[in-house]
């Protein structure tokens, strides 16, 4: 989380202060502090059982949790779900009278088993959580007044601690209410050990061709109305049909990239200053001016590159979507891993949001601090103490130690100092982050390590290739004024029509297409039958969509339900046909077998707990009838099962001998089922909650 990184970058003393203030604020205000109080913007993006979700607060969390490289739409979707779930649970906690006292929050923060502050207050020598130091730091730094950092720490530490405690209490209430009576254990154990031996006649529905059974829309809707809870929808969805026009790079684009890389091969081979080459030529694979063991190099063709003489060049070769040439700069026998400790005096720190290095200290000040570091170490001051006082690196609480790491994991100069120098070497090096005092503590293994320069260029889509795809899509649009035209034009241009269903108003991704919030917004801004006049670029495709359905909350129309319900209704009609003809009359199994044109079959040792029957599968009605003692040595009435109609005669019902541990196993299984019901409780609460989602008005 970016806020955690930001807090760490501030230094331990600052962390203690802002956390202390956040805790103090919580204690004084009885947990009522909320960042939303600082904002005057009351724009609402949603409500949960009447409780508002303010956009300003929501957007700040999006920025906080998004971080560098995160998909914003995914963050918005996940954060929305978390916010809704959090509010629903808070309301449940309030109804039940569940609270978390300041003392409980303090216990969570200062308990070695639960504290989120372990990183900042763990003794690097003993690994023990320093409770007294943590409490003392809180007491010393209560006067800090940085409200922004206070809010971030509350979000990162205090609120999760409170939610953790509330959730634990809520779960405990539910778990304590769980009870499995002895009679249920005994009955389940008895049933699980039952075995049945039956004879039966079975007529599968598949014997009747599907084409002979017609299912009307009225029959579809009649079935759906009988099973509303299964098929009704809580929110609007839409369906689209679409065609795509591929804009992948062409063969000509690939050849152009190959020739561009090939044109640099001679220059790379002859250049004696490799850094100068890369200063003048931008590569998609930046030059790593350090040694890397072969087993840590994951580039394609490394075996061929490793066989080159020093300054030899290999390529161009295709690696994924790039053409690459590689030059072997140097080879050395180096350790496979190294252990070091270091003290960083930073001149720059990486912004956790953008990844950009930002200056935090000028070079001369950094040099003076490093001189002090060296002086104290030479005077015999323990390394851990000097690191704790002066290092700007996040691992200073561990004595500045980087345990055994492989080549290529650190910046080049740090990497080479760690692997090129023998154990015991100490010195100061400079990197883009600042000055490092480094001591090599240990090294393991040995293998060849290589310094390789890669010049790479991607195969990109040329303007001509992109224009061809755009023009083809535009031509399709110009010929498609309605659904009929859309289908005719697709056939004429030999384009496959694909579909995407159940698209919700706040989705950011579309099935079979990928991420495209832009297209989702268009779908909900237009009507059924509309065709987008401006093809949408998604990945390497231009997409022309046609809105085919708008499905309102409640029961969908028959056209939408048909794929799900038609097979069920068709089987019901087949069952009626069989019952009215083949199974209309009969007194014994042989008579039914003759009427159905089948044979009497047997099933030995049917297990109540695992009732799979070859040729029938798992059919609950067949299993139930097989253990109904009323039909011992008698023929059941015809029964319409899942996949066919059948009659059964029970020949014998017996029971296996129970094992000593079986009762305990049955009890644990029943308890596990109850626990799963608890976890599914959130879904039930969500369904009963009144959730108003206005996100589409803002995102």
C-alpha positions as CSV (number, residue, x, y, z in Angstrom):
1,X,0.0,0.0,0.0
2,X,1.4,3.4,-1.0
3,X,0.6,5.0,2.4
4,X,2.6,2.4,4.2
5,X,5.6,3.0,2.0
6,X,5.2,6.7,2.4
7,X,5.1,6.4,6.1
8,X,8.2,4.2,6.1
9,X,10.1,6.7,4.0
10,X,9.5,9.4,6.7
11,X,11.7,7.6,9.2
12,X,10.9,5.6,12.3
13,X,10.8,8.7,14.6
14,X,8.1,10.2,12.4
15,X,6.1,7.0,12.2
16,X,6.0,6.8,16.0
17,X,4.7,10.3,16.2
18,X,1.9,10.1,13.6
19,X,0.7,6.7,14.8
20,X,0.7,8.0,18.4
21,X,-1.4,11.0,17.4
22,X,-3.8,8.8,15.4
23,X,-4.2,6.5,18.4
24,X,-4.7,9.4,20.8
25,X,-7.3,10.9,18.5
26,X,-9.1,7.6,18.4
27,X,-9.1,7.3,22.2
28,X,-10.2,10.9,22.7
29,X,-13.0,10.7,20.2
30,X,-14.1,7.1,21.0
31,X,-13.3,5.9,17.5
32,X,-15.4,8.5,15.8
33,X,-12.7,10.2,13.8
34,X,-13.2,10.0,10.0
35,X,-11.3,11.6,7.2
36,X,-14.5,12.6,5.5
37,X,-15.0,15.3,8.1
38,X,-12.2,17.3,6.4
39,X,-14.1,17.6,3.1
40,X,-16.8,19.9,2.3
41,X,-17.7,18.2,-1.0
42,X,-20.9,16.2,-0.4
43,X,-21.1,14.6,-3.8
44,X,-22.4,11.1,-3.2
45,X,-21.4,8.1,-5.4
46,X,-23.6,5.6,-3.5
47,X,-25.7,4.7,-0.5
48,X,-25.9,1.5,1.5
49,X,-29.1,1.2,3.6
50,X,-29.3,5.0,3.5
51,X,-25.6,5.6,4.5
52,X,-23.8,7.7,2.0
53,X,-20.5,7.0,0.3
54,X,-18.9,10.4,-0.4
55,X,-17.0,10.8,-3.6
56,X,-14.2,12.9,-2.1
57,X,-13.5,10.2,0.5
58,X,-13.8,7.4,-2.1
59,X,-11.6,9.1,-4.6
60,X,-8.8,9.7,-2.0
61,X,-8.9,6.0,-1.2
62,X,-8.7,5.2,-4.9
63,X,-5.5,7.3,-5.1
64,X,-4.2,5.7,-1.9
65,X,-4.7,2.1,-2.9
66,X,-4.2,2.5,-6.6
67,X,-0.4,2.9,-6.5
68,X,1.9,2.8,-9.3
69,X,1.0,0.5,-12.2
70,X,-2.4,-0.5,-10.7
71,X,-5.5,-0.6,-13.0
72,X,-7.6,2.3,-11.9
73,X,-10.9,0.7,-13.0
74,X,-10.1,-2.5,-11.1
75,X,-9.2,-0.5,-8.0
76,X,-12.5,1.4,-8.2
77,X,-14.5,-1.9,-8.5
78,X,-12.6,-3.6,-5.7
79,X,-12.8,-0.6,-3.4
80,X,-16.5,-0.2,-4.0
81,X,-17.1,-3.8,-3.0
82,X,-15.0,-3.3,0.1
83,X,-16.9,-0.1,1.0
84,X,-20.3,-1.7,0.6
85,X,-19.3,-4.7,2.6
86,X,-17.7,-2.6,5.3
87,X,-20.8,-0.4,5.8
88,X,-23.1,-3.5,5.9
89,X,-20.9,-5.1,8.5
90,X,-20.6,-1.8,10.5
91,X,-24.4,-1.7,10.6
92,X,-24.6,-5.3,11.8
93,X,-22.0,-4.6,14.5
94,X,-24.1,-1.6,15.7
95,X,-27.3,-3.6,15.7
96,X,-25.6,-6.3,17.9
97,X,-24.0,-3.7,20.1
98,X,-20.5,-4.8,19.2
99,X,-17.8,-2.2,20.0
100,X,-14.1,-2.0,20.3
101,X,-12.7,-0.1,23.3
102,X,-9.6,2.1,23.2
103,X,-7.9,-0.5,25.5
104,X,-8.7,-3.3,22.9
105,X,-7.1,-1.1,20.1
106,X,-4.1,-0.6,22.3
107,X,-3.9,-4.3,23.0
108,X,-3.9,-5.0,19.2
109,X,-1.2,-2.4,18.5
110,X,1.1,-3.5,21.3
111,X,0.5,-7.3,21.4
112,X,3.5,-9.0,19.8
113,X,1.2,-11.5,18.2
114,X,-1.1,-9.0,16.5
115,X,0.7,-5.7,16.3
116,X,1.0,-4.1,12.8
117,X,4.0,-2.2,14.2
118,X,6.4,-5.1,14.3
119,X,8.5,-3.8,11.5
120,X,9.3,-0.6,13.3
121,X,9.7,-2.0,16.8
122,X,11.4,-5.3,16.5
123,X,14.9,-5.8,18.0
124,X,17.1,-6.9,15.1
125,X,19.3,-8.9,17.4
126,X,16.7,-10.9,19.3
127,X,13.7,-10.6,16.9
128,X,11.5,-9.6,19.9
129,X,8.9,-7.0,19.7
130,X,9.9,-4.0,21.8
131,X,6.7,-3.2,23.5
132,X,8.1,-0.7,26.0
133,X,9.9,1.2,23.3
134,X,6.8,1.4,21.2
135,X,4.7,2.7,24.1
136,X,7.4,5.2,25.1
137,X,7.6,6.5,21.6
138,X,3.8,7.0,21.6
139,X,4.0,8.9,24.9
140,X,6.9,11.1,23.7
141,X,5.3,12.1,20.4
142,X,1.7,12.8,21.1
143,X,2.1,16.4,20.2
144,X,2.6,15.9,16.4
145,X,-0.1,17.7,14.4
146,X,0.3,16.4,10.8
147,X,-3.4,15.7,10.1
148,X,-2.8,14.3,6.6
149,X,-0.4,11.6,7.9
150,X,-2.6,11.0,10.8
151,X,-5.5,10.2,8.5
152,X,-3.3,7.9,6.4
153,X,-2.0,6.0,9.4
154,X,-5.6,5.6,10.7
155,X,-6.5,4.1,7.3
156,X,-3.5,1.9,7.3
157,X,-3.3,0.8,10.9
158,X,-6.1,1.9,13.2
159,X,-9.1,1.1,11.1
160,X,-7.9,-2.4,10.1
161,X,-7.2,-3.1,13.8
162,X,-10.7,-2.0,14.8
163,X,-12.3,-4.0,11.9
164,X,-10.2,-7.1,12.8
165,X,-11.5,-6.9,16.4
166,X,-15.1,-6.4,15.4
167,X,-15.0,-9.2,12.8
168,X,-13.5,-11.5,15.4
169,X,-16.3,-10.8,17.8
170,X,-18.9,-11.2,15.2
171,X,-17.5,-14.5,14.0
172,X,-17.2,-15.7,17.6
173,X,-21.0,-15.0,18.2
174,X,-21.9,-17.0,15.1
175,X,-19.5,-19.8,15.9
176,X,-20.7,-20.1,19.5
177,X,-24.3,-20.4,18.2
178,X,-23.3,-23.4,16.1
179,X,-24.4,-26.8,17.5
180,X,-24.5,-30.3,16.0
181,X,-26.9,-32.5,18.1
182,X,-25.9,-36.0,18.8
183,X,-29.0,-37.4,17.1
184,X,-28.0,-35.7,13.8
185,X,-24.5,-37.1,14.0
186,X,-25.9,-40.6,14.6
187,X,-28.5,-40.3,11.9
188,X,-26.0,-39.0,9.3
189,X,-23.5,-41.8,10.3
190,X,-26.2,-44.4,9.9
191,X,-27.3,-43.1,6.5
192,X,-23.7,-42.9,5.2
193,X,-23.2,-46.5,5.9
194,X,-26.4,-47.7,4.1
195,X,-26.1,-49.9,1.0
196,X,-28.9,-50.8,-1.4
197,X,-29.3,-53.5,-4.0
198,X,-31.9,-52.7,-6.6
199,X,-33.3,-53.8,-9.9
200,X,-34.7,-51.1,-12.2
201,X,-36.0,-50.2,-15.7
202,X,-34.7,-46.9,-17.0
203,X,-35.8,-44.8,-20.1
204,X,-33.4,-41.9,-20.8
205,X,-34.8,-38.6,-22.1
206,X,-32.1,-38.7,-24.8
207,X,-34.0,-41.5,-26.5
208,X,-36.5,-38.8,-27.7
209,X,-35.0,-36.4,-30.3
210,X,-34.9,-32.8,-29.0
211,X,-36.2,-31.6,-32.4
212,X,-39.5,-33.3,-31.7
213,X,-40.2,-31.3,-28.6
214,X,-41.1,-27.6,-29.0
215,X,-40.9,-25.3,-26.0
216,X,-42.8,-22.0,-26.3
217,X,-42.0,-18.6,-24.7
218,X,-45.0,-19.0,-22.4
219,X,-43.7,-22.3,-21.1
220,X,-40.3,-20.7,-20.5
221,X,-41.8,-17.9,-18.5
222,X,-44.2,-20.2,-16.6
223,X,-41.2,-22.2,-15.4
224,X,-39.3,-19.1,-14.6
225,X,-42.2,-17.7,-12.5
226,X,-42.2,-20.9,-10.5
227,X,-38.5,-20.4,-9.8
228,X,-38.2,-16.6,-9.5
229,X,-35.5,-16.6,-6.9
230,X,-33.3,-18.6,-9.2
231,X,-33.7,-16.5,-12.3
232,X,-34.6,-13.0,-11.3
233,X,-31.9,-10.3,-11.5
234,X,-31.2,-7.6,-9.0
235,X,-29.8,-5.0,-11.5
236,X,-30.0,-4.1,-15.1
237,X,-27.7,-5.8,-17.6
238,X,-27.2,-5.4,-21.3
239,X,-26.0,-7.6,-24.1
240,X,-24.1,-6.7,-27.3
241,X,-23.1,-8.3,-30.5
242,X,-19.8,-7.1,-32.1
243,X,-17.3,-7.5,-34.8
244,X,-13.6,-6.8,-34.5
245,X,-11.1,-5.5,-37.0
246,X,-7.6,-6.6,-36.1
247,X,-4.8,-4.0,-36.0
248,X,-2.0,-6.3,-35.0
249,X,1.4,-5.4,-36.6
250,X,1.6,-6.7,-40.2
251,X,4.5,-8.7,-41.8
252,X,5.7,-5.4,-43.2
253,X,5.7,-3.9,-39.6
254,X,7.7,-6.8,-38.3
255,X,10.2,-6.5,-41.1
256,X,10.6,-2.8,-40.4
257,X,11.4,-3.5,-36.8
258,X,13.9,-6.2,-37.8
259,X,15.7,-3.8,-40.2
260,X,15.8,-1.0,-37.6
261,X,17.5,-3.3,-35.1
262,X,19.8,-4.8,-37.7
263,X,20.9,-1.3,-38.7
264,X,22.4,-0.8,-35.2
265,X,24.3,-4.1,-35.1
266,X,27.6,-2.8,-36.6
267,X,27.5,0.3,-34.4
268,X,26.9,-1.8,-31.2
269,X,29.7,-4.2,-32.2
270,X,32.3,-1.5,-32.8
271,X,31.4,0.9,-30.0
272,X,34.0,0.7,-27.2
273,X,31.9,2.8,-24.7
274,X,28.7,1.0,-24.3
275,X,27.2,3.7,-22.1
276,X,27.7,6.2,-24.9
277,X,25.9,3.9,-27.3
278,X,22.8,3.7,-25.1
279,X,22.9,7.4,-24.4
280,X,22.5,7.9,-28.2
281,X,20.2,5.0,-28.9
282,X,17.1,4.3,-26.8
283,X,16.4,0.6,-26.2
284,X,13.4,-1.2,-24.8
285,X,15.7,-3.2,-22.6
286,X,17.8,-0.7,-20.6
287,X,21.4,-1.5,-20.2
288,X,22.2,-3.1,-16.8
289,X,25.9,-2.3,-16.2
290,X,26.4,-5.2,-13.8
291,X,27.2,-8.9,-13.8
292,X,24.4,-11.5,-13.7
293,X,24.8,-15.2,-13.3
294,X,23.5,-17.2,-16.2
295,X,20.8,-19.0,-14.2
296,X,19.4,-15.5,-13.4
297,X,19.2,-14.4,-17.0
298,X,15.8,-15.1,-18.5
299,X,16.3,-13.6,-21.9
300,X,15.7,-15.8,-24.9
301,X,18.8,-17.1,-26.7
302,X,21.1,-16.8,-23.6
303,X,22.8,-20.1,-24.5
304,X,23.9,-18.7,-27.8
305,X,24.9,-15.3,-26.3
306,X,27.0,-17.0,-23.6
307,X,29.1,-18.8,-26.2
308,X,30.1,-15.5,-27.8
309,X,33.6,-14.1,-27.5
310,X,33.9,-10.9,-25.4
311,X,32.5,-8.0,-27.5
312,X,30.8,-10.5,-29.8
313,X,27.2,-9.6,-31.0
314,X,24.3,-12.0,-31.6
315,X,21.1,-11.3,-33.4
316,X,18.7,-9.8,-34.4
317,X,16.5,-12.4,-32.8
318,X,12.8,-12.3,-32.0
319,X,11.9,-12.3,-28.3
320,X,8.2,-12.0,-27.7
321,X,7.1,-8.8,-29.6
322,X,10.7,-7.4,-29.8
323,X,13.7,-7.8,-32.1
324,X,16.9,-7.9,-30.1
325,X,20.6,-7.8,-30.6
326,X,22.9,-8.7,-27.7
327,X,26.6,-7.9,-27.1
328,X,28.6,-9.8,-24.6
329,X,30.6,-7.2,-22.6
330,X,32.4,-9.3,-20.1
331,X,32.5,-12.7,-18.3
332,X,33.6,-13.5,-14.7
333,X,33.4,-16.3,-12.3
334,X,31.4,-15.0,-9.4
335,X,29.4,-16.2,-6.3
336,X,25.8,-17.3,-6.9
337,X,24.6,-15.3,-3.9
338,X,25.9,-12.7,-1.4
339,X,25.0,-11.4,2.0
340,X,25.8,-7.7,2.9
341,X,24.9,-5.0,5.3
342,X,24.8,-1.4,4.4
343,X,23.9,2.1,5.6
344,X,22.2,4.4,3.0
345,X,22.5,8.1,3.2
346,X,19.9,9.1,0.7
347,X,20.0,11.9,-1.8
348,X,16.9,10.7,-3.7
349,X,13.9,8.6,-2.8
350,X,11.4,7.0,-5.2
351,X,7.9,8.4,-5.2
352,X,5.6,5.4,-4.4
353,X,2.9,6.7,-6.7
354,X,4.9,7.7,-9.8
355,X,8.2,5.8,-9.4
356,X,10.1,9.0,-10.1
357,X,13.2,9.7,-8.0
358,X,12.9,12.9,-6.0
359,X,15.8,14.7,-4.3
360,X,15.6,14.6,-0.5
361,X,19.2,15.8,0.4
362,X,22.0,17.6,-1.4
363,X,25.2,15.7,-2.2
364,X,27.4,17.7,0.1
365,X,25.2,17.1,3.1
366,X,25.0,13.4,2.3
367,X,28.8,13.3,2.1
368,X,29.2,14.9,5.5
369,X,26.7,12.4,7.0
370,X,28.6,9.5,5.4
371,X,31.9,10.8,6.8
372,X,30.3,10.7,10.3
373,X,29.1,7.1,9.6
374,X,32.6,6.0,8.6
375,X,34.1,7.8,11.6
376,X,31.8,6.1,14.1
377,X,32.2,2.7,12.6
378,X,36.0,3.1,12.7
379,X,35.7,4.2,16.4
380,X,34.0,0.9,17.2
381,X,30.4,2.0,17.4
382,X,28.2,-1.1,16.7
383,X,27.0,-1.2,13.0
384,X,23.4,-1.8,14.1
385,X,23.4,1.4,16.2
386,X,24.9,3.5,13.4
387,X,22.5,2.0,10.9
388,X,19.5,2.8,13.2
389,X,20.6,6.4,13.6
390,X,21.8,7.3,10.1
391,X,20.4,4.9,7.5
392,X,17.5,5.9,5.3
393,X,16.9,2.3,4.1
394,X,13.8,0.4,5.2
395,X,15.9,-2.5,6.5
396,X,17.8,-0.5,9.1
397,X,15.8,-2.2,11.9
398,X,17.4,-5.5,10.8
399,X,20.9,-4.0,11.1
400,X,21.0,-3.0,7.5
401,X,21.4,-6.6,6.4
402,X,20.4,-7.9,3.0
403,X,20.5,-11.7,3.5
404,X,21.7,-13.9,0.6
405,X,20.5,-12.4,-2.7
406,X,21.3,-13.4,-6.3
407,X,23.0,-11.3,-9.0
408,X,20.9,-8.7,-10.8
409,X,18.7,-7.9,-7.8
410,X,20.4,-4.7,-6.9
411,X,21.4,-1.6,-8.8
412,X,24.5,-2.3,-10.8
413,X,27.2,-0.6,-8.6
414,X,25.7,-2.2,-5.5
415,X,25.5,-5.5,-7.3
416,X,29.1,-5.5,-8.4
417,X,30.5,-4.4,-5.1
418,X,28.7,-7.3,-3.4
419,X,29.9,-10.0,-5.9
420,X,33.2,-8.8,-7.2
421,X,34.8,-8.1,-3.8
422,X,35.8,-10.8,-1.2
423,X,34.0,-11.4,2.1
424,X,35.0,-8.7,4.6
425,X,35.4,-5.9,2.1
426,X,34.0,-2.6,3.2
427,X,33.6,0.7,1.3
428,X,31.4,3.5,0.2
429,X,29.7,3.4,-3.2
430,X,27.4,5.9,-5.0
431,X,24.1,5.0,-6.7
432,X,21.1,7.0,-7.9
433,X,19.6,6.7,-4.4
434,X,22.6,8.2,-2.6
435,X,25.7,7.0,-0.8
436,X,26.0,3.5,0.6
437,X,28.4,2.1,3.2
438,X,28.6,-1.6,2.3
439,X,30.2,-4.5,4.0
440,X,30.3,-8.0,2.4
441,X,29.3,-10.5,5.0
442,X,29.1,-13.7,3.0
443,X,29.1,-15.4,-0.4
444,X,27.9,-18.8,-1.6
445,X,28.4,-20.9,-4.7
446,X,30.3,-20.0,-7.9
447,X,29.3,-19.9,-11.6
448,X,30.0,-17.8,-14.7
449,X,28.4,-14.3,-14.6
450,X,27.9,-12.1,-17.7
451,X,27.6,-8.5,-18.4
452,X,25.4,-8.2,-21.5
453,X,24.1,-5.2,-23.4
454,X,20.7,-5.7,-25.2
455,X,19.4,-3.3,-27.9
456,X,15.7,-4.0,-28.4
457,X,12.9,-2.5,-30.4
458,X,9.3,-3.6,-30.3
459,X,7.3,-4.5,-33.4
460,X,4.9,-1.6,-33.6
461,X,1.8,-1.0,-35.6
462,X,2.6,1.3,-38.5
463,X,0.2,4.2,-39.4
464,X,-0.7,2.3,-42.6
465,X,-1.6,-0.9,-40.7
466,X,-3.7,1.0,-38.2
467,X,-5.3,3.1,-40.9
468,X,-6.3,-0.1,-42.8
469,X,-8.1,-1.5,-39.7
470,X,-9.8,1.9,-39.0
471,X,-11.0,2.2,-42.6
472,X,-12.3,-1.4,-42.6
473,X,-14.2,-0.7,-39.4
474,X,-15.5,2.6,-40.7
475,X,-16.7,0.9,-43.9
476,X,-18.6,-1.7,-41.8
477,X,-20.2,1.1,-39.8
478,X,-21.3,3.0,-42.9
479,X,-23.1,-0.1,-44.2
480,X,-24.7,-1.1,-40.9
481,X,-27.7,1.1,-40.0
482,X,-29.6,-1.5,-38.1
483,X,-29.4,-5.1,-36.9
484,X,-30.3,-6.6,-40.2
485,X,-27.7,-4.5,-42.0
486,X,-25.2,-5.4,-39.3
487,X,-25.6,-9.1,-39.8
488,X,-25.7,-8.8,-43.7
489,X,-22.5,-6.7,-43.7
490,X,-20.7,-9.1,-41.4
491,X,-21.6,-12.0,-43.8
492,X,-20.5,-9.9,-46.8
493,X,-17.2,-8.9,-45.2
494,X,-16.7,-12.4,-43.8
495,X,-16.6,-11.1,-40.2
496,X,-17.6,-13.3,-37.3
497,X,-20.2,-11.8,-35.0
498,X,-19.3,-12.4,-31.4
499,X,-21.4,-11.7,-28.3
500,X,-20.9,-10.3,-24.8
501,X,-23.7,-10.7,-22.2
502,X,-24.6,-9.6,-18.7
503,X,-22.7,-6.3,-19.0
504,X,-23.5,-4.1,-15.9
505,X,-23.5,-0.4,-15.8
506,X,-20.4,-0.1,-13.6
507,X,-18.4,-2.8,-15.2
508,X,-14.9,-1.9,-16.4
509,X,-14.4,-5.1,-18.4
510,X,-16.5,-6.8,-21.1
511,X,-16.6,-10.6,-21.5
512,X,-14.7,-11.7,-24.6
513,X,-13.2,-8.2,-25.2
514,X,-11.3,-7.1,-22.1
515,X,-11.0,-3.8,-20.2
516,X,-13.0,-0.9,-21.8
517,X,-14.9,1.4,-19.5
518,X,-15.4,3.7,-22.5
519,X,-17.4,1.0,-24.3
520,X,-19.5,0.2,-21.2
521,X,-20.4,3.8,-20.8
522,X,-21.4,4.0,-24.5
523,X,-23.6,0.9,-24.1
524,X,-25.5,2.5,-21.2
525,X,-25.8,5.8,-23.0
526,X,-27.6,4.2,-26.0
527,X,-30.5,2.0,-26.8
528,X,-31.2,-1.5,-28.1
529,X,-30.5,-1.7,-31.8
530,X,-27.9,1.2,-31.7
531,X,-24.6,0.6,-33.5
532,X,-21.5,2.6,-32.4
533,X,-20.6,5.0,-35.2
534,X,-17.1,5.4,-33.9
535,X,-15.3,2.0,-33.6
536,X,-13.7,1.5,-30.1
537,X,-10.1,0.6,-29.8
538,X,-9.6,-2.3,-27.3
539,X,-6.1,-3.8,-27.3
540,X,-5.2,-4.4,-30.9
541,X,-8.7,-4.5,-32.2
542,X,-11.2,-1.9,-33.4
543,X,-14.6,-3.0,-32.2
544,X,-18.0,-2.2,-33.7
545,X,-20.8,-3.0,-31.2
546,X,-24.5,-3.5,-31.6
547,X,-26.7,-3.4,-28.4
548,X,-28.9,-6.5,-28.6
549,X,-30.7,-6.5,-25.3
550,X,-31.5,-4.4,-22.3
551,X,-32.5,-6.7,-19.4
552,X,-34.2,-4.8,-16.5
553,X,-34.2,-5.9,-12.9
554,X,-36.6,-8.8,-12.2
555,X,-37.3,-11.8,-14.5
556,X,-35.6,-11.5,-17.9
557,X,-37.6,-12.1,-21.1
558,X,-38.0,-15.6,-22.5
559,X,-35.3,-14.9,-25.2
560,X,-32.7,-14.5,-22.4
561,X,-33.9,-17.3,-20.3
562,X,-34.3,-19.9,-23.1
563,X,-30.7,-21.2,-23.1
564,X,-31.0,-21.9,-19.3
565,X,-34.6,-23.1,-19.1
566,X,-35.4,-24.7,-22.4
567,X,-33.5,-28.0,-21.7
568,X,-35.3,-28.3,-18.3
569,X,-38.8,-27.8,-19.7
570,X,-38.0,-30.0,-22.7
571,X,-37.1,-32.8,-20.3
572,X,-40.3,-32.2,-18.3
573,X,-42.3,-32.7,-21.5
574,X,-40.3,-35.8,-22.5
575,X,-41.0,-37.2,-19.0
576,X,-44.7,-36.6,-19.5
577,X,-44.6,-38.3,-22.8
578,X,-42.8,-41.4,-21.3
579,X,-45.2,-41.5,-18.3
580,X,-48.2,-41.2,-20.6
581,X,-47.1,-44.0,-23.0
582,X,-44.2,-46.3,-22.0
583,X,-44.9,-46.2,-18.3
584,X,-48.7,-45.8,-18.4
585,X,-49.3,-49.3,-17.1
586,X,-47.3,-52.1,-15.6
587,X,-47.2,-54.3,-12.6
588,X,-43.7,-55.6,-12.6
589,X,-40.2,-54.7,-14.0
590,X,-40.5,-57.1,-16.9
591,X,-43.7,-55.5,-18.1
592,X,-42.1,-52.0,-18.0
593,X,-39.0,-53.3,-19.8
594,X,-41.1,-54.7,-22.5
595,X,-43.1,-51.4,-22.9
596,X,-40.0,-49.3,-23.0
597,X,-38.0,-51.7,-25.2
598,X,-35.2,-51.9,-22.6
599,X,-34.0,-54.5,-20.1
600,X,-34.2,-54.9,-16.4
601,X,-30.9,-53.8,-14.9
602,X,-29.3,-54.2,-11.5
603,X,-27.3,-51.9,-9.3
604,X,-25.4,-53.6,-6.4
605,X,-24.1,-51.8,-3.3
606,X,-25.5,-48.3,-4.0
607,X,-24.0,-46.0,-1.3
608,X,-26.2,-43.4,0.3
609,X,-23.2,-41.1,0.7
610,X,-21.8,-41.6,-2.8
611,X,-24.8,-42.7,-5.0
612,X,-23.3,-42.5,-8.5
613,X,-25.0,-45.0,-10.9
614,X,-23.3,-45.9,-14.2
615,X,-25.5,-44.8,-17.0
616,X,-27.7,-42.6,-14.8
617,X,-25.2,-40.5,-12.8
618,X,-26.2,-38.7,-9.5
619,X,-29.9,-38.6,-9.5
620,X,-31.4,-37.6,-6.1
621,X,-34.8,-39.1,-6.9
622,X,-33.2,-42.4,-7.9
623,X,-31.1,-42.5,-4.7
624,X,-34.1,-41.6,-2.5
625,X,-36.2,-44.3,-4.0
626,X,-33.4,-46.8,-3.7
627,X,-33.4,-46.4,0.1
628,X,-37.1,-46.2,0.7
629,X,-37.9,-49.3,2.7
630,X,-41.6,-49.1,1.6
631,X,-40.5,-50.5,-1.8
632,X,-38.5,-53.4,-0.4
633,X,-39.4,-56.3,-2.8
634,X,-41.9,-54.0,-4.4
635,X,-41.9,-51.9,-7.6
636,X,-42.1,-48.1,-7.3
637,X,-44.5,-46.0,-9.3
638,X,-42.8,-44.5,-12.4
639,X,-40.6,-41.6,-11.3
640,X,-39.3,-38.7,-13.5
641,X,-35.7,-38.2,-12.6
642,X,-33.0,-35.8,-13.8
643,X,-32.2,-37.5,-17.0
644,X,-34.9,-40.1,-17.5
645,X,-37.9,-41.9,-16.2
646,X,-37.4,-45.1,-14.1
647,X,-39.1,-47.7,-11.9
648,X,-37.2,-49.5,-9.1
649,X,-37.5,-52.6,-7.0
650,X,-35.4,-52.8,-3.9
651,X,-34.0,-56.2,-3.4
652,X,-32.1,-55.6,-0.2
653,X,-30.9,-52.7,2.1
654,X,-27.9,-53.4,4.3
655,X,-25.4,-51.4,6.4
656,X,-21.6,-51.3,6.6
657,X,-19.9,-51.5,9.9
658,X,-19.0,-48.1,11.2
659,X,-15.3,-47.3,12.0
660,X,-14.4,-45.9,15.4
661,X,-13.5,-42.5,14.0
662,X,-16.5,-42.2,11.7
663,X,-18.7,-40.3,14.2
664,X,-16.1,-37.7,14.8
665,X,-15.5,-37.3,11.1
666,X,-19.3,-36.9,10.5
667,X,-19.5,-34.2,13.2
668,X,-16.5,-32.3,11.8
669,X,-18.2,-32.4,8.3
670,X,-21.4,-31.1,9.7
671,X,-19.6,-28.3,11.6
672,X,-17.7,-27.4,8.5
673,X,-21.0,-27.0,6.6
674,X,-22.2,-24.7,9.3
675,X,-18.9,-22.7,9.1
676,X,-19.3,-22.3,5.4
677,X,-22.8,-21.0,6.0
678,X,-21.3,-18.3,8.2
679,X,-18.9,-17.2,5.4
680,X,-21.8,-17.1,2.9
681,X,-23.7,-14.9,5.3
682,X,-22.1,-11.8,3.8
683,X,-23.8,-12.7,0.5
684,X,-27.1,-12.9,2.3
685,X,-26.6,-9.6,4.0
686,X,-25.6,-8.0,0.7
687,X,-28.8,-9.3,-1.0
688,X,-31.0,-7.9,1.6
689,X,-29.2,-4.5,1.7
690,X,-30.6,-1.5,-0.2
691,X,-27.6,-0.5,-2.3
692,X,-27.8,2.6,-4.5
693,X,-24.8,2.7,-6.9
694,X,-24.2,6.1,-8.7
695,X,-20.6,5.4,-9.8
696,X,-21.5,5.5,-13.5
697,X,-22.2,9.2,-13.1
698,X,-18.6,9.9,-12.1
699,X,-16.4,7.1,-13.6
